Amino acid sequence: MFTRWRLAIFVAGLIGTIALYKTAQYRAGNWSLAIVAGLFLIVAAYHNRLEQRIHRLRLWQQLKRTHQARLDLDWEAIPLRPAAAPAQHPYADDLDLVGPHSLLHLLNTTVSTNGHARLTHWLLTQPPDPSDWEQRRRLIRELSRQSLLRDRLTLEARLIGEQEIDGQRLEAVLHHPVGFPRLALILTMQALLAAATIGLGIGSLAGQLPDYWLWSFTAYVLIYLWTDQGEELLEHAVGVHHELEKLGAVLAFVERYARRRSTALATTWAPLLSMHVNPPRLVRQAARILHAISIKAHPLAHLVVNAFCPWDLWFARRLQQIQARAGTLLPLWLDRLAEVEAASALATFAALHPSYAWATPRSAASSGNETGAGITAQKLGHPLLPQTRRVTNDVTLRGIGSLQLITGSNMSGKSTFLRTLGINVCLAQAGAPVCAAQFEWTWCRPACCIRVEDSLEAGLSFFYAEVKRLKSILDATHDRAAPPVLYLIDEIFKGTNNRERLIGSRAYITSLASGNGFGLVSTHDLELTDLERAVPSLTNAHFQETVSAGALQFDYRLRPGPCPTTNALRIMELEGLPITPKDTP
């Protein structure tokens, strides 16, 4: 509509003004031209403002759609930013914490590489320091009630561009030296030569002076060619000024909320508020300087502006000054912003799942048979499963050495149950709510042997890779000074024959139960269930299936005691495989 109005005003004004001039009504024509031009500019300004508002609302709508995708677990509609777990990480791959369709994929709403790294660190480095966790948890719970703040934090960044703020790149730019010795002196000389050239040129054009400006301009050009830093200065500017502009906008936005006293956000942001500089203002100054330097990307315009004034030298000097002021402070700014971003991501997760419980940590000695150690959860579910398919169970691991041996048929839910406990412990120790009705736990070190793969490059067979993983878990339980280990072991020693698996499993589980840890071990070997008599801290539990209308059905409910059924032959029969040998002649 406004586009049509602008066109109508322009055409009507043009015709009316020309008609008045044609009829020699020059005064009226001048008034007509001024009024039409003023009206056109007012409508154009309002039109541009309206388009910006529409763009802002479209981005906000997209944010809300992404939140809905997180609720629906519509993975294709949730942006994925690449992340990989460190090699030999004790639980990241087993619990689906990173990669596509992972917990990090679901949680990540950060706008900078530092925020992304901080959120990843919270999930992959556990347990945290309890005092740090308390402050983090306060911030997450506070932000979970402020949807406007969380959404606008993302929105302010995306209004400037889709590219994330690359903290490492910004630090490299603000720490890389620019310029050369005696830059201030040479800048002064060039400024004087430029002023002299302009003055002498005006005098020459007025016919008052000979062409003396050629001499000053020649000296100016020679110094410019001698001091030109070429592509090096350009590399600092192109693209980076957008990231700095985005960083300045985000810092300024968070600062407005952080000035409210007695809040967790104010405590987190306090190091920036108490500084003698204004971080958002300084970052925006740096953005403007780099934007001015980026004119080198346009050779013709670059030559024109430098012909009249020492543009490059002036902004190189300004960049030096900004580097001296902001270079040492930028890491702190990025660190505080990363803390807020990561907390905001977990707070969004909490807000989207109001039925999830805030876990309660409980203290316990990390040695001996302290009965306070362990995990107690009610209606524990897997947060990466849709609510319509999710089945919840209760979990109780009470005391150091507490071990639950899980038996059950194929596809009955043993592996998912182990992952359910592990991923919720990671959420709790990161500071987020957990997919449960109630959850209490002791600070622990997760360690898993669920998803084991052989390695052609390292020359490891599946069984040897499994043995190495199990050895690392057992070694971790020998450390009595550290928090207890939460071990989650799926199908123990599944890479070897029945006889040796049974012997090895008995010895390993017995040793595991005497160490500094607690956890779950699943197995198909029903013979291992008699360990309950030899190991007092071991209890049996199982999943089972039913056969209905010739098909297997699973309810995924955890029940006490050993599994009373098996289903391997039944599955083979249902898929058309022979289960009895044919008679041979």
Disulfide bonds with the S-S distance in Angstrom:
none
